[in-house]
Amino acid sequence: MPARFFLPLLLLISSPAEAAYERPVWVTSKDFGQFHVVVSDQATAVEKFAAEEFRSLWKLSTGKEIEISGRPQGAVNVWIGLAGLPAQLQEWLDLSDLGEDGVVIRTRTKGETRKMTANHLILVGGKKRGALYAVHQFFEDAMGVRWLTPEFTYFPPEPVEHIHEMVYRHVPPFAYRDTNYRAFVENPKFALAHRLNGNSTRIPEEWGGHTAYTRCGFGHTFHWFVSPEEHGASHPEYFSEIDGKRQTNPQATQLDLTHPDVLAITKRKVAEALADSATHERIVSITQMDWPFWNESWPQKAIDELEGSPSGSLIRFVNEVARSIEKPFPRAFIDTFAYTYTRRPPNTVKPRDNVIVRLCSIECDFSRPFQDSTSKLNRAFRKDLQGWAKGAKNLWIWDYTQNWHAFQGPHPNFHVLQPNLSFLASNGVTGVFEQASPSSPHSDFEYLKGYILAHALWDPEVDWHRLYTEFLALYYREASPFIHEYIELITKKAQAHPEPMTIFSKMEWMDYDTVMNAEGIFRKAFDSVRDPEVRARVDSAYLPVQYSALVCPPKIEVATTCYRLRRPPSLTFDEYWERLRSLGVTYLNDYPIEEFRTRLEGKTPPRYEEIPIARLENENYELWVTPTLGGAIQRFRDKRSDIDLLKGFESPLEGRWVWQEWTILDPEAPAVEVPVAKSYEIIESSGARLSLRTKLANGLAITRTLGLPAGATILDLTLEMRNESSSAITPRVKLHPEFWTQGGYNPEIWVETEKGWEEVDPDRRMGQEVLAGRLDQEGIRRWGFRLIGKGAVLMNTVRSEEISQLSYFHNRARDHFNLEVYPDQSPIEPGGRRVVHSQYEILERLPYEGPVTLYGLNRPKSRRY
């Protein structure tokens, strides 16, 4: 490598937060051959390993071989651990409250006192790993060593000229520091160098060990303790009651946390697991399964209502288990989640001191820091975090670092990694797990993100800009300015997008122009590199750009009869697929990479295409329908008020804020609810009517007819389902409009019965941002919602004899409100048909005068409309 390359790098890495040039020189490079490592015979195995580690790193940093013994022998003595450290060298060392991992580094200079006849370097710390961590900290701060990847540790090409006096003391605020980036999972020594100590690291005891969970599991463990397969048939009462029925399907139930047998079984299995666990396996996870279906039976529902959150019954349950292990297992902890519907802290009950609450940030916007008050998602998370911090002694965080739609997709969150950890530390968090891509290589900047995160887990106030800059310079060399330019491009683009960048982002923020700009940047990057190893690193960084070119949202032009879509030049699907396989990529996200083939049907999306738009319009309303995009109604505009109640027309490929037929969850075979079909055909199109038809794989033919006569203020919708198979079919199909609520307050939900108009009190709260519930259709003539402050009321007229249920779902963070109509769910015989008639009208105000009551309750409210 040309020598001219190293000078700026050496200047870069010789500037730690405490500027070296402001401190006196301790020793110079002339003294490096006179170093001697001192470790007592009474030292721990970890301290003896630390001594060997120092000797090895010293040879790699300076080229000098040095010896280890139990007594000082050199002109410069390196003391590892407190055992055998003379009292005079312990003066002015603050050794209080170091815990397991705290670090103290101190240099002492010959002649500093009358008895100081040699130079000394003291590397000590917490009882478990402190001395070992002090060794790695010393080589990072004093010698310029950088552990960048498992395969690439950077040592300056020439030894540093001198080492300055050092007085360093640090106790990490996070006692538990964990991330499962592949580099750390597969390389325990690499994790050790970064001072990680969590469950993912698998660091052996002789290297300092790690804190691990028992064999009960790391998360989503309810069924490990009480399994539906084992107990469902004989004891359905152990599992969730939903709508009055116990659910025992393993993929569609949780536990009844108020049943005494469930508690007894869990206590027994926890005790057995702890009795059979290794010393470092100190945590038992009792955590909800990774799906909804929370138990609604009494008394659990009563407890949750009292506590204001399902976390109420959960914390009461784990507290009882924690109480049972306090005496027999005093070093053990019970761990549970504050996750999705249990994220909100309970009103009164507090976790016991041997309970860990892991608050999960899965709903957050990762283009903005947690403390960014402009983000609705992050404001809600911050409120829950601060609520838990008031009552939980052991508050840990399960955080997310990659794009869970596709690990290979760009996910520009570099600027929030360290600020988020700093915010967590300042709010009483004592443990953090940063979830990443643990097994498959080439996720988006996996090494760079892991580097920043590991340092920030150790010291949340670290200068992440310095870490970022030095990594780019050392790892990408001549191409580093272009990698920086690309990261700046995508970061600014994601931040400017109005929608949050969640962990399930489909890169809504990415567009044609951004991909083309990124392609140009990488052309310059490749042109700058000659070293094949560095070129391979740039090639890995380029993979997300190739992914983006293949799948990114197209440039869209709206014509009268169609959308015109243009996508950037890209590899074909087969070319990209072979590239993934050649690089050893095995996972797209939580699913194997084969899911990517399924997602794109093994085809390259066309670089140019036209998506037909069928329009239905009169003096009052305007509707746009895209038959080939799941038959979606993309736009429902009230011309009189110029209010759009659907927003899909702005980004028609996203499938959000549109109106379709969706599947209904089958409790016997639960699966994610989705649009029933990918495409419909138009069977009638006139000035006042539009009919679309599709046929499902089970033989159910669906016809949706929209009627909008001239001058009408009511939109007619007829849904016909015809069984064209030879067997009876349960029509698991529902009307699923995702109305755009346009921000602001929760919409008011109203129903009209024979008693008049009544406001609905939402009966189910799943987190702060979601209101959901079901209504008994009997007696309801009309229902709908009022957008507060928008001057719009959407009314839906139904025929109760044709339907089985009305369901509403408001996701405030996602800005949509669903008014779902469920057809009669009795089977349709072969050749039979079922019809649902539904009407929609947009009004300026509620169509009545009178006092307001809450639906189903005798509680009058004071306001009138």
MARKOL-783031 format. One line per 4 residues: number of its first residue (from 1); for each residue z, y, x of C-alpha. Coordinates in steps of 0.2 Angstrom, whole numbers, plus 5000, padded with zeros to 4 digits. Layout:
! residues N
NUM = Z,Y,X | ...;
! end
This chain:
! residues 865
1 = 5000,5000,5000 | 4996,5017,5007 | 5011,5026,5015 | 5007,5042,5006;
5 = 5012,5034,4989 | 5030,5032,4994 | 5036,5050,4997 | 5036,5056,4979;
9 = 5044,5040,4974 | 5058,5042,4986 | 5061,5059,4981 | 5061,5053,4963;
13 = 5074,5040,4965 | 5086,5049,4977 | 5091,5061,4963 | 5104,5053,4952;
17 = 5114,5063,4939 | 5126,5068,4953 | 5115,5077,4965 | 5116,5068,4982;
21 = 5113,5083,4993 | 5128,5092,4986 | 5140,5078,4994 | 5144,5075,5012;
25 = 5136,5061,5021 | 5147,5046,5023 | 5136,5035,5035 | 5119,5036,5042;
29 = 5106,5022,5044 | 5112,5020,5062 | 5128,5012,5055 | 5119,5000,5044;
33 = 5120,4985,5056 | 5139,4988,5058 | 5143,4984,5039 | 5155,4969,5036;
37 = 5159,4962,5019 | 5178,4959,5016 | 5183,4947,5001 | 5200,4939,5000;
41 = 5203,4920,4999 | 5212,4924,4983 | 5197,4933,4976 | 5190,4926,4960;
45 = 5174,4916,4960 | 5165,4931,4953 | 5171,4942,4967 | 5165,4930,4980;
49 = 5148,4929,4971 | 5148,4948,4972 | 5151,4947,4990 | 5136,4936,4993;
53 = 5126,4947,4981 | 5130,4962,4992 | 5125,4953,5008 | 5108,4948,5000;
57 = 5104,4965,4993 | 5109,4973,5010 | 5097,4963,5019 | 5083,4967,5007;
61 = 5087,4985,5007 | 5090,4988,5026 | 5083,4973,5035 | 5101,4970,5042;
65 = 5110,4954,5042 | 5129,4956,5039 | 5144,4944,5038 | 5157,4940,5025;
69 = 5175,4936,5030 | 5193,4938,5023 | 5197,4952,5035 | 5190,4969,5040;
73 = 5180,4967,5056 | 5166,4980,5057 | 5165,4999,5059 | 5160,4999,5041;
77 = 5170,4988,5029 | 5164,4984,5012 | 5179,4978,5001 | 5175,4967,4986;
81 = 5189,4966,4973 | 5207,4971,4973 | 5214,4955,4981 | 5218,4959,4999;
85 = 5214,4978,4998 | 5227,4987,5008 | 5238,4999,4999 | 5232,5014,5009;
89 = 5214,5011,5003 | 5220,5010,4985 | 5227,5027,4985 | 5218,5039,4974;
93 = 5209,5025,4965 | 5211,5026,4946 | 5212,5008,4941 | 5219,5010,4923;
97 = 5211,5004,4907 | 5196,4996,4916 | 5195,4982,4904 | 5183,4968,4909;
101 = 5169,4978,4915 | 5175,4995,4921 | 5169,5000,4939 | 5177,5010,4953;
105 = 5167,5014,4969 | 5175,5024,4983 | 5170,5028,5001 | 5183,5032,5014;
109 = 5178,5040,5030 | 5185,5036,5048 | 5197,5050,5053 | 5200,5055,5035;
113 = 5218,5051,5038 | 5227,5046,5054 | 5227,5028,5050 | 5209,5028,5044;
117 = 5200,5020,5060 | 5185,5014,5051 | 5173,5018,5037 | 5176,5009,5021;
121 = 5167,5006,5005 | 5178,5000,4990 | 5169,4990,4976 | 5182,4985,4963;
125 = 5184,4986,4944 | 5189,4977,4928 | 5196,4959,4929 | 5181,4950,4923;
129 = 5165,4958,4930 | 5170,4975,4937 | 5168,4971,4956 | 5151,4963,4953;
133 = 5145,4977,4943 | 5151,4989,4956 | 5139,4980,4969 | 5124,4983,4958;
137 = 5129,5001,4954 | 5131,5005,4972 | 5113,4998,4977 | 5106,5007,4962;
141 = 5114,5024,4966 | 5115,5024,4985 | 5101,5013,4991 | 5087,5017,4978;
145 = 5085,4999,4971 | 5077,4997,4954 | 5077,4981,4944 | 5061,4985,4934;
149 = 5056,4967,4929 | 5061,4950,4933 | 5046,4948,4945 | 5047,4966,4952;
153 = 5063,4973,4960 | 5059,4990,4969 | 5066,4992,4986 | 5062,5008,4995;
157 = 5049,5004,5009 | 5060,5012,5022 | 5079,5011,5021 | 5088,5027,5015;
161 = 5092,5038,5030 | 5110,5041,5025 | 5123,5036,5011 | 5133,5051,5004;
165 = 5152,5050,5000 | 5154,5041,4983 | 5168,5043,4970 | 5162,5034,4955;
169 = 5172,5027,4940 | 5164,5021,4924 | 5171,5011,4909 | 5157,5007,4897;
173 = 5161,5013,4880 | 5152,4997,4873 | 5162,4982,4877 | 5148,4971,4870;
177 = 5131,4975,4877 | 5116,4964,4872 | 5097,4965,4870 | 5086,4950,4868;
181 = 5071,4956,4876 | 5062,4941,4884 | 5065,4947,4902 | 5084,4947,4899;
185 = 5084,4931,4889 | 5074,4921,4901 | 5082,4928,4917 | 5101,4929,4917;
189 = 5101,4936,4934 | 5090,4950,4929 | 5102,4953,4914 | 5117,4953,4926;
193 = 5109,4967,4937 | 5107,4977,4921 | 5126,4974,4917 | 5122,4966,4900;
197 = 5135,4954,4894 | 5131,4949,4876 | 5126,4933,4867 | 5107,4933,4872;
201 = 5110,4934,4891 | 5117,4916,4895 | 5125,4922,4911 | 5135,4908,4919;
205 = 5154,4910,4922 | 5152,4910,4941 | 5141,4926,4939 | 5154,4934,4927;
209 = 5149,4925,4911 | 5145,4933,4894 | 5152,4935,4877 | 5145,4922,4865;
213 = 5145,4917,4847 | 5151,4899,4842 | 5139,4885,4836 | 5141,4892,4819;
217 = 5127,4904,4823 | 5123,4922,4827 | 5118,4928,4810 | 5114,4923,4792;
221 = 5127,4909,4792 | 5134,4908,4775 | 5125,4891,4772 | 5131,4884,4788;
225 = 5148,4884,4781 | 5144,4880,4763 | 5127,4872,4761 | 5117,4871,4745;
229 = 5109,4855,4751 | 5127,4847,4752 | 5136,4855,4738 | 5123,4862,4726;
233 = 5121,4847,4714 | 5140,4843,4713 | 5147,4861,4714 | 5134,4874,4708;
237 = 5149,4886,4705 | 5150,4888,4724 | 5134,4898,4724 | 5127,4914,4716;
241 = 5127,4917,4698 | 5112,4928,4693 | 5109,4932,4674 | 5122,4920,4669;
245 = 5115,4905,4679 | 5121,4897,4695 | 5107,4897,4708 | 5107,4883,4721;
249 = 5090,4884,4728 | 5093,4886,4747 | 5081,4900,4749 | 5087,4910,4734;
253 = 5106,4910,4734 | 5122,4917,4743 | 5140,4911,4741 | 5153,4915,4728;
257 = 5165,4923,4739 | 5179,4922,4726 | 5179,4903,4724 | 5194,4896,4732;
261 = 5185,4880,4738 | 5172,4891,4747 | 5186,4900,4756 | 5195,4883,4761;
265 = 5179,4875,4767 | 5175,4890,4778 | 5192,4891,4785 | 5191,4873,4790;
269 = 5174,4874,4798 | 5179,4890,4807 | 5194,4882,4815 | 5184,4866,4820;
273 = 5171,4877,4828 | 5184,4887,4838 | 5193,4872,4843 | 5177,4864,4850;
277 = 5170,4880,4858 | 5169,4885,4876 | 5180,4899,4883 | 5167,4912,4882;
281 = 5162,4907,4864 | 5175,4919,4855 | 5165,4925,4840 | 5162,4916,4823;
285 = 5148,4924,4812 | 5151,4923,4794 | 5136,4933,4787 | 5125,4934,4772;
289 = 5108,4925,4771 | 5093,4935,4775 | 5088,4938,4757 | 5095,4946,4741;
293 = 5102,4935,4726 | 5120,4942,4728 | 5133,4934,4717 | 5136,4943,4700;
297 = 5150,4931,4693 | 5167,4938,4688 | 5178,4941,4698 | 5166,4945,4713;
301 = 5156,4958,4703 | 5172,4966,4697 | 5178,4967,4715 | 5162,4975,4721;
305 = 5162,4987,4707 | 5180,4992,4711 | 5175,4994,4730 | 5158,5003,4726;
309 = 5148,4990,4736 | 5146,4971,4738 | 5154,4974,4755 | 5170,4974,4746;
313 = 5170,4956,4741 | 5163,4951,4758 | 5177,4960,4768 | 5190,4953,4757;
317 = 5183,4936,4761 | 5181,4937,4780 | 5199,4945,4781 | 5206,4930,4773;
321 = 5197,4919,4786 | 5202,4931,4800 | 5220,4930,4795 | 5220,4911,4796;
325 = 5214,4911,4815 | 5225,4925,4821 | 5239,4914,4828 | 5230,4898,4833;
329 = 5215,4907,4841 | 5222,4924,4846 | 5206,4929,4857 | 5194,4925,4843;
333 = 5185,4936,4831 | 5176,4934,4814 | 5160,4944,4813 | 5151,4949,4798;
337 = 5136,4960,4793 | 5135,4977,4784 | 5117,4974,4780 | 5105,4979,4766;
341 = 5116,4978,4750 | 5132,4976,4760 | 5128,4991,4771 | 5139,5004,4762;
345 = 5158,5002,4766 | 5170,4997,4753 | 5181,5010,4745 | 5198,5003,4749;
349 = 5199,4987,4759 | 5198,4988,4778 | 5193,4975,4790 | 5207,4966,4800;
353 = 5209,4969,4818 | 5201,4953,4823 | 5186,4956,4812 | 5169,4963,4819;
357 = 5158,4973,4807 | 5140,4973,4813 | 5131,4987,4804 | 5112,4985,4804;
361 = 5100,4999,4805 | 5085,4990,4797 | 5081,5004,4785 | 5080,5018,4797;
365 = 5066,5029,4803 | 5064,5025,4822 | 5052,5040,4825 | 5068,5051,4824;
369 = 5085,5049,4831 | 5099,5043,4820 | 5107,5061,4820 | 5091,5069,4814;
373 = 5096,5077,4797 | 5078,5079,4792 | 5076,5060,4789 | 5083,5054,4773;
377 = 5084,5036,4779 | 5094,5041,4794 | 5105,5053,4785 | 5110,5038,4773;
381 = 5113,5027,4788 | 5124,5040,4797 | 5134,5042,4781 | 5138,5023,4781;
385 = 5141,5022,4800 | 5154,5036,4799 | 5162,5027,4783 | 5164,5011,4792;
389 = 5170,5020,4808 | 5185,5026,4798 | 5191,5008,4794 | 5184,4996,4806;
393 = 5193,4994,4823 | 5178,4984,4829 | 5162,4992,4823 | 5146,4985,4831;
397 = 5128,4988,4828 | 5113,4977,4826 | 5099,4989,4830 | 5080,4986,4831;
401 = 5068,4991,4845 | 5051,4983,4841 | 5038,4984,4827 | 5042,4969,4816;
405 = 5025,4970,4807 | 5017,4965,4824 | 5025,4965,4841 | 5009,4970,4849;
409 = 5007,4986,4838 | 5012,5003,4846 | 5029,5008,4841 | 5033,5024,4850;
413 = 5052,5025,4849 | 5056,5029,4868 | 5063,5046,4864 | 5076,5039,4852;
417 = 5083,5024,4862 | 5096,5033,4872 | 5100,5047,4860 | 5104,5034,4847;
421 = 5116,5024,4858 | 5124,5041,4863 | 5127,5045,4845 | 5134,5027,4841;
425 = 5146,5029,4856 | 5152,5045,4850 | 5155,5038,4832 | 5167,5024,4838;
429 = 5155,5010,4840 | 5161,4997,4853 | 5147,4984,4853 | 5128,4985,4851;
433 = 5114,4972,4850 | 5097,4978,4852 | 5085,4966,4844 | 5068,4964,4852;
437 = 5055,4951,4855 | 5064,4936,4864 | 5051,4923,4868 | 5033,4930,4867;
441 = 5026,4941,4881 | 5017,4957,4880 | 5026,4966,4865 | 5024,4984,4866;
445 = 5031,4991,4882 | 5044,4977,4883 | 5049,4981,4901 | 5050,5000,4899;
449 = 5060,4999,4883 | 5072,4986,4890 | 5074,4996,4906 | 5079,5012,4896;
453 = 5090,5002,4884 | 5100,4992,4897 | 5104,5008,4906 | 5109,5017,4890;
457 = 5120,5002,4884 | 5130,5004,4901 | 5130,5023,4900 | 5125,5031,4884;
461 = 5124,5048,4892 | 5111,5042,4905 | 5096,5054,4908 | 5083,5043,4899;
465 = 5069,5055,4905 | 5073,5051,4923 | 5073,5032,4919 | 5057,5034,4909;
469 = 5048,5044,4923 | 5054,5033,4938 | 5049,5017,4929 | 5031,5024,4925;
473 = 5029,5030,4943 | 5036,5014,4951 | 5028,5001,4939 | 5011,5009,4935;
477 = 5009,5019,4951 | 4992,5029,4951 | 4990,5025,4932 | 5007,5032,4928;
481 = 5001,5050,4922 | 4989,5041,4910 | 5002,5029,4903 | 5013,5045,4900;
485 = 4998,5054,4892 | 4996,5039,4880 | 5014,5038,4876 | 5015,5057,4872;
489 = 4999,5055,4861 | 5006,5041,4850 | 5024,5048,4850 | 5018,5065,4843;
493 = 5007,5057,4831 | 5021,5046,4824 | 5033,5061,4823 | 5020,5072,4814;
497 = 5017,5059,4800 | 5026,5062,4784 | 5031,5044,4782 | 5045,5036,4792;
501 = 5041,5024,4806 | 5052,5009,4801 | 5053,4992,4810 | 5040,4985,4797;
505 = 5028,4999,4801 | 5010,4995,4798 | 5006,5010,4809 | 5002,5021,4794;
509 = 5003,5036,4807 | 4989,5029,4818 | 4971,5034,4814 | 4953,5034,4820;
513 = 4955,5049,4831 | 4971,5043,4839 | 4963,5027,4844 | 4948,5035,4851;
517 = 4959,5047,4861 | 4969,5032,4867 | 4954,5023,4872 | 4948,5038,4883;
521 = 4965,5039,4891 | 4965,5020,4896 | 4947,5022,4903 | 4955,5035,4915;
525 = 4970,5024,4919 | 4959,5009,4923 | 4948,5019,4934 | 4963,5025,4944;
529 = 4969,5008,4949 | 4963,4997,4963 | 4978,4985,4965 | 4974,4969,4954;
533 = 4993,4967,4950 | 4995,4985,4944 | 4979,4983,4934 | 4986,4968,4925;
537 = 5001,4979,4921 | 4990,4993,4914 | 4980,4979,4905 | 4996,4974,4896;
541 = 5000,4991,4891 | 4982,4992,4884 | 4985,4977,4872 | 4992,4988,4858;
545 = 4977,5000,4859 | 4966,4985,4856 | 4977,4979,4842 | 4976,4997,4834;
549 = 4957,4998,4836 | 4955,4981,4827 | 4967,4985,4812 | 4971,5003,4812;
553 = 4969,5014,4796 | 4951,5019,4795 | 4944,5037,4793 | 4942,5039,4775;
557 = 4929,5050,4765 | 4930,5051,4746 | 4914,5051,4737 | 4911,5050,4718;
561 = 4909,5032,4717 | 4917,5025,4732 | 4928,5027,4748 | 4918,5027,4764;
565 = 4928,5019,4778 | 4925,5021,4797 | 4935,5011,4810 | 4934,5014,4829;
569 = 4924,5002,4840 | 4935,4986,4844 | 4935,4969,4850 | 4930,4956,4837;
573 = 4944,4946,4830 | 4939,4931,4840 | 4938,4941,4856 | 4956,4948,4853;
577 = 4962,4931,4848 | 4956,4923,4864 | 4964,4938,4873 | 4981,4935,4865;
581 = 4980,4916,4869 | 4975,4919,4887 | 4990,4930,4890 | 5002,4917,4882;
585 = 5006,4927,4867 | 5014,4915,4854 | 5023,4926,4841 | 5016,4940,4831;
589 = 5034,4945,4825 | 5046,4932,4818 | 5031,4921,4814 | 5019,4912,4826;
593 = 5004,4921,4831 | 4994,4911,4819 | 5000,4923,4805 | 4988,4936,4813;
597 = 4973,4925,4809 | 4980,4922,4791 | 4982,4941,4789 | 4964,4945,4794;
601 = 4957,4929,4787 | 4950,4926,4805 | 4938,4940,4802 | 4934,4957,4811;
605 = 4937,4971,4798 | 4920,4980,4796 | 4918,4996,4807 | 4910,5004,4791;
609 = 4912,4999,4773 | 4912,5007,4756 | 4926,5003,4743 | 4920,5006,4725;
613 = 4930,5018,4714 | 4929,5015,4695 | 4934,5031,4686 | 4941,5034,4669;
617 = 4943,5052,4663 | 4945,5063,4648 | 4951,5081,4646 | 4969,5076,4649;
621 = 4970,5062,4662 | 4960,5056,4677 | 4961,5038,4684 | 4954,5030,4699;
625 = 4953,5011,4701 | 4948,5000,4715 | 4943,4983,4709 | 4941,4976,4726;
629 = 4958,4982,4732 | 4968,4971,4721 | 4962,4980,4705 | 4974,4994,4710;
633 = 4975,5010,4699 | 4976,5022,4714 | 4977,5038,4704 | 4985,5043,4688;
637 = 4983,5062,4686 | 4989,5074,4672 | 4975,5087,4672 | 4986,5099,4661;
641 = 5000,5100,4674 | 4991,5094,4689 | 5004,5081,4693 | 4999,5065,4701;
645 = 5010,5050,4696 | 5002,5038,4708 | 4998,5043,4727 | 4988,5028,4733;
649 = 4972,5037,4732 | 4977,5046,4748 | 4978,5030,4758 | 4970,5017,4747;
653 = 4972,5002,4760 | 4991,5004,4761 | 4994,4997,4744 | 5008,5009,4740;
657 = 5011,5020,4725 | 4998,5010,4715 | 4998,5001,4699 | 4994,4982,4699;
661 = 4998,4966,4692 | 5011,4957,4703 | 5019,4940,4704 | 5036,4936,4696;
665 = 5049,4927,4707 | 5050,4909,4703 | 5069,4904,4706 | 5063,4886,4709;
669 = 5051,4891,4722 | 5056,4908,4728 | 5043,4919,4737 | 5040,4937,4741;
673 = 5032,4945,4725 | 5015,4952,4729 | 4999,4957,4719 | 4992,4943,4710;
677 = 4974,4944,4717 | 4965,4952,4731 | 4950,4957,4720 | 4944,4960,4702;
681 = 4927,4961,4694 | 4922,4974,4682 | 4917,4967,4665 | 4916,4983,4655;
685 = 4914,5001,4660 | 4911,5015,4648 | 4916,5032,4645 | 4932,5027,4636;
689 = 4936,5009,4642 | 4937,5000,4659 | 4940,4981,4659 | 4943,4971,4675;
693 = 4945,4952,4677 | 4951,4940,4690 | 4955,4921,4690 | 4970,4914,4699;
697 = 4970,4898,4708 | 4981,4889,4695 | 4967,4893,4682 | 4975,4908,4674;
701 = 4962,4921,4670 | 4969,4939,4669 | 4960,4954,4660 | 4966,4971,4661;
705 = 4958,4984,4649 | 4961,5003,4651 | 4957,5014,4636 | 4956,5033,4637;
709 = 4946,5040,4622 | 4940,5058,4623 | 4955,5070,4619 | 4968,5056,4620;
713 = 4985,5060,4628 | 4989,5042,4628 | 4983,5029,4640 | 4981,5012,4632;
717 = 4983,4996,4643 | 4980,4979,4637 | 4984,4964,4648 | 4976,4947,4642;
721 = 4981,4931,4651 | 4970,4915,4646 | 4974,4898,4652 | 4957,4890,4658;
725 = 4965,4875,4666 | 4969,4858,4659 | 4988,4860,4661 | 5001,4872,4653;
729 = 5004,4888,4664 | 5020,4899,4665 | 5012,4916,4666 | 5022,4923,4681;
733 = 5013,4940,4680 | 5020,4957,4677 | 5014,4975,4676 | 5020,4983,4692;
737 = 5016,5002,4693 | 5024,5011,4708 | 5025,5028,4702 | 5027,5042,4715;
741 = 5043,5051,4712 | 5039,5066,4724 | 5056,5067,4732 | 5071,5075,4725;
745 = 5084,5067,4714 | 5085,5050,4706 | 5074,5050,4691 | 5083,5049,4674;
749 = 5079,5033,4664 | 5077,5034,4645 | 5075,5021,4631 | 5071,5024,4613;
753 = 5079,5012,4601 | 5082,5012,4582 | 5098,5022,4587 | 5087,5036,4595;
757 = 5086,5041,4613 | 5098,5035,4626 | 5100,5038,4645 | 5101,5022,4655;
761 = 5116,5020,4667 | 5108,5010,4682 | 5118,4994,4683 | 5114,4988,4700;
765 = 5115,4997,4716 | 5108,4989,4732 | 5112,5002,4745 | 5112,5020,4743;
769 = 5093,5022,4742 | 5090,5009,4729 | 5094,5008,4710 | 5088,4993,4701;
773 = 5091,4984,4684 | 5084,4975,4670 | 5084,4980,4651 | 5084,4968,4636;
777 = 5068,4972,4628 | 5074,4968,4610 | 5075,4984,4600 | 5066,4995,4613;
781 = 5052,5005,4607 | 5048,5017,4621 | 5056,5019,4638 | 5052,5029,4653;
785 = 5058,5042,4666 | 5060,5060,4669 | 5056,5068,4686 | 5070,5081,4688;
789 = 5063,5098,4692 | 5045,5092,4691 | 5042,5096,4672 | 5036,5078,4669;
793 = 5041,5064,4658 | 5032,5047,4659 | 5034,5037,4643 | 5029,5019,4641;
797 = 5027,5011,4623 | 5029,4992,4622 | 5030,4979,4609 | 5046,4970,4611;
801 = 5040,4954,4603 | 5026,4952,4617 | 5038,4954,4632 | 5053,4945,4640;
805 = 5060,4959,4650 | 5059,4977,4656 | 5064,4980,4674 | 5066,4996,4684;
809 = 5067,4999,4703 | 5069,5015,4712 | 5068,5016,4730 | 5072,5034,4734;
813 = 5068,5032,4753 | 5051,5026,4749 | 5049,5038,4735 | 5043,5026,4721;
817 = 5049,5021,4704 | 5043,5005,4696 | 5043,5002,4677 | 5039,4984,4676;
821 = 5034,4975,4660 | 5037,4956,4660 | 5026,4946,4647 | 5033,4932,4637;
825 = 5037,4919,4650 | 5035,4903,4639 | 5021,4892,4645 | 5003,4895,4639;
829 = 4994,4879,4634 | 4977,4875,4640 | 4964,4886,4631 | 4978,4897,4625;
833 = 4980,4916,4628 | 4994,4929,4628 | 4992,4948,4626 | 5003,4962,4631;
837 = 4999,4980,4624 | 5007,4994,4633 | 5004,5013,4631 | 5008,5027,4643;
841 = 5010,5046,4640 | 5014,5060,4652 | 5025,5074,4643 | 5033,5090,4649;
845 = 5049,5086,4641 | 5059,5072,4632 | 5052,5071,4614 | 5068,5074,4605;
849 = 5083,5086,4602 | 5100,5079,4601 | 5116,5074,4611 | 5114,5062,4625;
853 = 5122,5045,4626 | 5122,5032,4639 | 5112,5016,4635 | 5123,5002,4629;
857 = 5139,5013,4630 | 5148,5025,4619 | 5150,5038,4632 | 5142,5055,4626;
861 = 5136,5067,4639 | 5137,5086,4638 | 5120,5091,4642 | 5105,5092,4629;
865 = 5086,5092,4631;
! end
